[in-house]
Every structure is written in structure tokens, then in C-alpha cells.
Amino acid sequence: MIALSEIQELKARRDHALDAKDWATYLALHAPDHVSSHGAQDGGDMGSAADVVRQLSVTLDGVTTAHHSHSGVVFERKARLSRHKRTSVAEIACGKGL
């Protein structure tokens, strides 16, 4: 349960940094080897956390955002494939699932 609480805190801090446009904090909350990848409709591969910060700082300039982290829904990775991506606690803790 401690890991889940820490993950929820990390997610909330990340959302807050994004909404505050605090790019130094946002960057610091990602693992050094973080790579952000989204579906083609959402920008595709965005690269490292530094690449994401560069892109977001331009895209969100002058835009007000309000992210909400109401629950910490974390699924353990299953051996079988499913239609939904499931992120393991280890992946989130390493910055790969956020």
C-alpha cells in the first residue's frame, strides 16, 4: 500500500506541475530514461521527458489546464494480452506508465 500511495502522490505532483507550467518540476518527476509514447491521434512518440517538456511548453502556452487525480487505479501486468493496456506498479514507479 505504501507504493500505491507514493504513486498517487507522484501523479498528483506531476498534474500540479503541468497545470502550473512548472516545467523544471515536471521534468524532475520523470525517470531519466522516460520515453513518452502516445497513439498516432495524440501525437505519436513524443520522446524523452525533456522532449515532452519542450513540446508541452509551446503547445500549452497561454492555455489553462486543470488535471484531477481522484483515484490511483493501478493494474498489475497480466501475462495475457488484453484490449486495454495495463501498467504495472514497477512501470509507473519508473515513469513508464504515467
C-alpha positions in Angstrom: 0.0 0.0 0.0 2.9 2.3 0.6 4.0 2.0 -3.1 0.4 2.8 -4.2 0.3 5.9 -2.0 3.7 7.1 -3.4 2.5 6.5 -7.0 -0.7 8.6 -6.3 1.4 11.4 -4.8 3.7 11.3 -7.9 0.8 11.5 -10.2 -0.8 14.4 -8.3 2.5 16.3 -8.2 3.0 15.7 -11.9 -0.5 17.0 -12.7 0.0 20.0 -10.5 3.4 20.9 -12.1 1.8 20.6 -15.6 -1.1 22.9 -14.6 1.3 25.4 -13.0 3.5 25.2 -16.1 6.4 24.4 -13.7 8.4 22.7 -16.3 11.5 22.1 -14.1 9.4 20.2 -11.6 7.5 18.4 -14.3 10.8 17.2 -15.8 12.2 16.2 -12.4 9.2 14.0 -11.7 10.1 11.7 -14.6 12.8 9.0 -14.7 15.9 9.8 -16.7 15.1 7.1 -19.2 11.4 8.0 -19.6 10.1 7.8 -23.1 6.6 9.1 -23.8 4.6 7.3 -26.4 1.0 8.1 -27.4 -1.3 6.8 -30.1 -1.0 8.5 -33.5 -4.1 10.6 -32.8 -2.4 12.0 -29.8 1.0 12.9 -31.2 2.7 9.5 -31.5 6.1 9.1 -30.0 7.0 12.3 -28.1 10.5 11.2 -27.0 12.2 11.8 -23.7 10.7 13.8 -20.8 12.8 16.8 -21.9 11.3 16.5 -25.4 7.8 16.4 -23.9 8.5 19.5 -21.8 9.7 21.4 -24.9 6.6 20.3 -26.8 4.1 21.0 -24.0 5.6 24.3 -23.1 4.8 25.6 -26.6 1.5 23.7 -27.0 0.2 24.9 -23.6 1.5 28.4 -23.7 -1.5 30.6 -22.7 -3.7 27.6 -22.1 -5.3 26.9 -18.7 -5.3 23.3 -17.7 -6.9 21.6 -14.6 -5.9 18.0 -14.2 -7.6 15.9 -11.5 -6.1 12.8 -9.8 -9.1 11.4 -7.9 -8.0 7.8 -7.7 -5.0 5.6 -8.1 -6.1 2.9 -10.5 -3.1 0.7 -10.9 -3.3 -2.7 -12.6 -0.7 -5.4 -12.4 0.6 -6.6 -15.7 -1.1 -9.8 -16.8 0.7 -12.4 -18.9 -2.2 -12.5 -21.4 -2.8 -9.6 -23.8 -5.9 -7.6 -23.4 -7.6 -4.8 -25.3 -6.6 -2.4 -22.5 -3.0 -1.5 -21.7 -2.3 -2.4 -18.1 0.5 -0.7 -16.3 2.5 -2.4 -13.6 3.4 -0.7 -10.4 7.1 -1.1 -11.4 6.4 0.7 -14.7 4.7 3.6 -13.0 7.4 3.9 -10.4 10.0 4.1 -13.2 8.0 6.7 -15.0 7.0 4.4 -17.9 3.3 4.2 -17.1 2.4 7.9 -16.5 
